[in-house]
Structure formats: structure tokens, C-alpha cells
Amino acid sequence: MPITDWPADERPREKLLQKGPAALSDAELLAIFLRTGLPGKTAVDLARDLLTGFGSLRALLHADLPQFSRHPGLGPAKYAHLQAVLEMARRHLREELQRGDALSSPELTRDFLAAQLRGYPHEVFACLFLDNRHRVIRFEELFRGTLDGASVYPREVVKQALAVNAAAVILAHNHPAGINEPSDADRQLTRRLQQALGLVDIRVLDHFVVGDGEAFSFAEHGLI
């Protein structure tokens, strides 16, 4: 049965307009993006097949063009559309974060860092540099590595923090494998950065580890 024949409150687009996007399943949200299905399949059916094929919504969103285009109903045009949507979301979060105090909205900070770092297939270490009122000065990706790790040099972090006249920093890095628990090396690195930055009176307010699910906060777990 085509979606147009469904009850109005079950159609993804109408449901979103009535109840908001949070009320929709992953398949329903994806169906709105797809707009059309395939012969014999509605957009919702196709969306469910794609989520099964990719394994998760996250895997679909972060697939490269060859991976994306291998699946029926997808191709370069939809890939370009999806990338544009994702980039708009990242820029929206960046603007929201830059307009306010990062610490007054920890969820916004967490969402921003996850949006910036979660999609990388390699590890990336980044910093949010803050002024003495904890307003964002700049977000910068400082080091890139492999699937298993990135070499981080405290001296370079201190150098960059001084260059932008930061009074505090929020550290962040991703775990491409999806595990958001910090490793022993992550904990040791955080202590080294706290010590190095402390020598020039710059506070480390938090360190986020971005994996699957909610990003891990060192501060929330009493590790800073």
C-alpha cells in the first residue's frame, strides 16, 4: 500500500509536522529524506532495508560515496543531498556554540563535539579554546592519527592555546571503533595536558571521548 493511502497520522511527513521529529523512528526519518521508494516498496520499506543493510543509521550517514551507492535507491545525487544536510547540521551547532557560553549548555557542547568528530574513520584530537568567561574562542582539530590512535604533543596544545589567548580548554577526541570509554592512555594524556597547561594558568575543564552513543565526559565522571 502506498504511503499516501496510510492514515494521516502514520505518514512520516505528517507525523513529523504534528508531533515533531523526535517522535519518528530512524526508518521514518530516513524515508522523508529518501522521498520515494522502489517498485513494490514504499520509502519506509526501503529505509528499513537500508538500515538493515548498513547495520545502523550512523553507518549509513558516514558511508563514503562508493559504499553509499552500492545500495538500491541510493546514488550520487542522494549522497550529495545527505552530505549537504549533515554539513548544515554541523554548521548550525557551531553557530549555536559560538553564540553562547559553552559551559552553560553542556549538552550543546557534547552534541557539537560529536557532530564534528564522530564520522572520522581515524582518530582526531581537538580542542575548544575558551576565554576567561568560558566563551568559545575557537574550535580546532590539532592532531590526526590512525584507527587506533593519534600522537598528541602537549607543547603544541599549549602553544596554540597561548596563540589564541585562551584561559581554558575543553579537550576532545574520537574513537573510530565506537567505544566511548577512555583508555589508560587517554587518562595519562589528560593528566599530562592538565600539567602542561596549568604551568601557563590555562585550565582543562573537560575531556570528551566521542564514540557510539553519548560522548564520555571526564568531568562528569570525576576524572578532572
C-alpha positions as CSV (number, residue, x, y, z in Angstrom):
1,M,0.0,0.0,0.0
2,P,1.5,3.4,-0.9
3,I,2.2,5.8,1.9
4,T,-0.4,8.2,0.5
5,D,-3.0,5.6,1.4
6,W,-1.9,5.3,5.0
7,P,-3.8,7.1,7.8
8,A,-2.6,10.7,8.0
9,D,-1.1,10.3,11.5
10,E,1.1,7.3,10.3
11,R,2.6,9.0,7.3
12,P,6.2,10.1,8.2
13,R,5.9,13.7,6.9
14,E,2.6,14.4,8.5
15,K,3.6,12.7,11.7
16,L,6.7,14.9,11.9
17,L,4.7,18.0,11.4
18,Q,2.1,17.0,14.1
19,K,4.4,15.5,16.7
20,G,7.9,16.8,15.9
21,P,11.0,14.9,14.5
22,A,11.8,13.2,17.8
23,A,8.5,11.1,17.5
24,L,9.8,9.4,14.3
25,S,11.8,6.2,14.1
26,D,15.1,6.1,12.2
27,A,13.3,4.4,9.3
28,E,10.6,7.1,9.2
29,L,13.2,10.0,9.3
30,L,15.2,8.3,6.5
31,A,12.0,7.8,4.5
32,I,11.4,11.5,4.5
33,F,15.0,12.0,3.2
34,L,14.5,9.4,0.5
35,R,11.2,10.8,-0.6
36,T,10.4,7.8,-2.8
37,G,10.8,4.0,-2.6
38,L,11.3,1.4,-5.3
39,P,8.8,-0.7,-7.3
40,G,6.8,-2.7,-4.8
41,K,8.4,-0.9,-1.8
42,T,7.4,2.3,0.0
43,A,10.0,4.8,1.1
44,V,9.6,3.4,4.6
45,D,10.2,-0.2,3.4
46,L,13.3,1.0,1.5
47,A,14.5,2.9,4.6
48,R,14.2,-0.3,6.8
49,D,16.1,-2.3,4.2
50,L,18.9,0.3,4.1
51,L,19.2,0.4,7.9
52,T,19.4,-3.4,7.9
53,G,22.0,-3.4,5.1
54,F,24.2,-0.7,6.6
55,G,23.7,-2.0,10.2
56,S,22.8,1.3,11.7
57,L,21.8,4.9,10.8
58,R,25.2,6.1,11.9
59,A,26.9,3.7,9.4
60,L,24.7,4.9,6.6
61,L,25.3,8.6,7.4
62,H,29.0,8.1,7.4
63,A,29.4,5.9,4.4
64,D,31.6,7.1,1.6
65,L,30.2,7.5,-1.9
66,P,31.1,4.0,-3.3
67,Q,29.6,2.3,-0.2
68,F,26.5,4.5,-0.3
69,S,25.9,4.0,-4.0
70,R,26.1,0.2,-3.8
71,H,22.6,0.1,-2.3
72,P,19.4,0.1,-4.4
73,G,17.7,3.5,-4.3
74,L,20.9,5.4,-3.5
75,G,23.3,7.2,-5.7
76,P,25.5,10.3,-6.2
77,A,22.6,12.8,-6.1
78,K,21.2,11.5,-2.8
79,Y,24.7,11.2,-1.4
80,A,25.3,14.9,-2.2
81,H,22.0,15.8,-0.7
82,L,22.8,13.9,2.5
83,Q,26.3,15.4,2.8
84,A,24.8,18.9,2.5
85,V,22.3,18.1,5.3
86,L,25.0,16.8,7.6
87,E,27.2,19.9,6.9
88,M,24.3,22.2,7.6
89,A,23.8,20.4,11.0
90,R,27.4,20.8,11.9
91,R,27.5,24.5,11.0
92,H,24.3,25.1,12.9
93,L,25.8,23.6,16.0
94,R,29.0,25.6,15.5
95,E,27.0,28.8,15.3
96,E,24.9,27.9,18.4
97,L,28.0,27.1,20.4
98,Q,29.9,30.3,19.3
99,R,26.9,32.5,20.3
100,G,26.8,31.4,24.0
101,D,28.8,30.1,26.9
102,A,29.9,26.6,26.3
103,L,29.6,25.7,29.9
104,S,26.0,27.0,30.3
105,S,24.9,24.3,27.8
106,P,26.9,21.0,28.3
107,E,24.5,19.1,26.1
108,L,25.2,21.6,23.2
109,T,28.9,21.2,23.8
110,R,28.6,17.4,23.7
111,D,26.4,17.4,20.6
112,F,28.8,19.8,18.8
113,L,31.8,17.7,19.5
114,A,30.1,14.5,18.5
115,A,28.9,16.1,15.2
116,Q,32.4,17.3,14.4
117,L,34.3,14.1,15.3
118,R,32.1,11.1,15.2
119,G,32.3,10.5,11.4
120,Y,36.0,10.2,11.0
121,P,37.5,6.8,10.2
122,H,40.7,7.8,12.0
123,E,41.3,9.3,15.4
124,V,41.3,13.1,15.7
125,F,42.3,15.1,18.7
126,A,40.7,18.6,19.0
127,C,40.3,21.5,21.4
128,L,37.7,24.1,22.2
129,F,39.6,27.2,23.3
130,L,37.7,29.4,25.8
131,D,38.2,32.9,27.2
132,N,38.1,33.8,30.9
133,R,34.3,33.8,30.8
134,H,34.3,30.4,29.2
135,R,33.0,31.6,25.9
136,V,34.3,29.8,22.8
137,I,37.2,31.5,21.0
138,R,37.9,28.7,18.5
139,F,37.4,25.0,17.8
140,E,40.5,23.4,16.3
141,E,41.4,19.9,15.2
142,L,45.1,19.7,16.2
143,F,46.2,16.1,15.6
144,R,45.1,13.2,13.3
145,G,46.2,9.6,13.5
146,T,45.1,6.1,12.6
147,L,42.1,3.9,13.5
148,D,43.8,3.1,16.8
149,G,45.2,6.5,18.0
150,A,46.8,9.9,17.3
151,S,50.0,11.3,18.6
152,V,49.3,14.3,20.8
153,Y,52.0,16.8,21.8
154,P,51.3,18.8,24.9
155,R,53.7,21.5,23.8
156,E,51.7,22.2,20.6
157,V,48.5,22.3,22.6
158,V,50.0,24.9,24.9
159,K,51.4,26.8,22.0
160,Q,48.0,27.0,20.3
161,A,46.2,27.9,23.5
162,L,48.6,30.8,24.1
163,A,48.3,32.0,20.5
164,V,44.5,32.5,20.8
165,N,44.8,33.9,24.4
166,A,42.7,31.1,25.9
167,A,42.1,30.9,29.6
168,A,40.6,27.4,29.5
169,V,40.2,24.5,27.1
170,I,37.9,21.6,26.5
171,L,39.7,18.6,25.0
172,A,38.0,16.1,22.7
173,H,39.0,13.1,20.6
174,N,37.1,10.3,18.9
175,H,37.3,6.5,19.0
176,P,36.5,5.3,15.4
177,A,35.8,1.8,16.7
178,G,32.8,3.3,18.6
179,I,33.8,2.6,22.2
180,N,33.4,5.8,24.1
181,E,35.2,4.7,27.3
182,P,38.6,6.4,27.8
183,S,41.7,4.2,27.7
184,D,44.5,4.3,30.2
185,A,46.5,6.2,27.6
186,D,43.6,8.7,27.4
187,R,43.7,9.2,31.1
188,Q,47.5,9.7,31.2
189,L,47.4,12.1,28.3
190,T,44.7,14.2,30.1
191,R,46.9,14.4,33.2
192,R,49.9,15.5,31.1
193,L,47.9,18.2,29.3
194,Q,46.5,19.4,32.6
195,Q,50.0,19.7,34.0
196,A,51.4,21.4,30.9
197,L,48.5,23.9,30.5
198,G,48.5,24.5,34.3
199,L,52.0,25.9,34.1
200,V,50.7,28.8,32.0
201,D,47.5,29.2,34.0
202,I,45.1,27.6,31.5
203,R,42.5,25.2,32.9
204,V,41.4,22.0,31.4
205,L,37.6,22.0,32.0
206,D,36.7,18.6,30.4
207,H,37.8,15.9,28.0
208,F,35.2,14.3,25.8
209,V,35.6,10.9,24.2
210,V,33.4,10.6,21.2
211,G,32.3,7.1,20.2
212,D,28.9,5.5,19.7
213,G,26.1,6.8,21.9
214,E,26.6,9.7,24.3
215,A,30.2,11.2,24.4
216,F,32.1,10.3,27.6
217,S,32.9,13.3,29.8
218,F,35.9,13.2,32.1
219,A,34.4,15.9,34.3
220,E,31.1,14.2,34.8
221,H,32.9,11.0,35.9
222,G,35.2,12.9,38.3
223,L,38.3,12.4,36.3
224,I,39.1,16.1,36.0
